[in-house]
Every structure is written in structure tokens, then in C-alpha cells.
Amino acid sequence: MSVFYLATALFLLGTILLGLVRVLRGPGSGDRMLAAQLFGTTGVTILLLLSLVLEESALVDVALVFALLAVVAAVAFVRQHGLPEPPDTPIHRQHAESAEPEEPNDDR
């Protein structure tokens, strides 16, 4: 393995260690999710580096699948923990209308 590949692998190992520190000490879930995204990006980079060193083209396909999964995970996180919708949006109006209590009917 050439010096360039070794230096790149050590750099990637360093980014994983820094990301691990952020996962363990991160004050919020957003910081932890960004660190998880860093793991995913670093994993994709390691797979691409291995595909170059081992001359195995199938690892490129695996790296692409991991990259797509990272995007799906990020979108799921944002949908779960994103900013709330402003109260004047149609979805909030619909929920407000369905949550209003019905007036009692005194027709006897």
C-alpha cells in the first residue's frame, strides 16, 4: 500500500475518532446525527479507498448503496426532529378544526 493510501486511511480513522467523541459528548440529538452522518461518509470513503487498493469494482456499488442509505437516514431524522410547521399552514388548520369540541345538542 502506498504512502498516500496509508495517510488517507489514518486521516479517516482520525475523523471517525472525532465523530465518536461527538456522539458520546454531543449536547443534542442534532450533533449526534451529524456525527452519524460523518460515520456514513467516512465509511463510504473507506469503501472507495479499498476498491482502489484491492481493484474490486463491487465495493463502489456497496459504497453507493451506503451513500443512499445515509441520505434516507438524514431525511428521516429531519422529518422526526425538524422545525415545527407554522400554525397558519393548512395541516394545522385541519388539525385545529378536528380538535374543536362539539357543542352540545339540546334538541329533545
Buried (B, 14 or more C-beta within 10 A) or exposed (E): EEEEEEEBBEEBEEBBEEBEEBBEEBEEEEEBBBBBBBBBBBBBBBBBBBBEBEEEEEBBEBBEEBBEEBEEBBEEBEEEEEEEEEEEEEEEEEEEEEEEEEEEEEEE
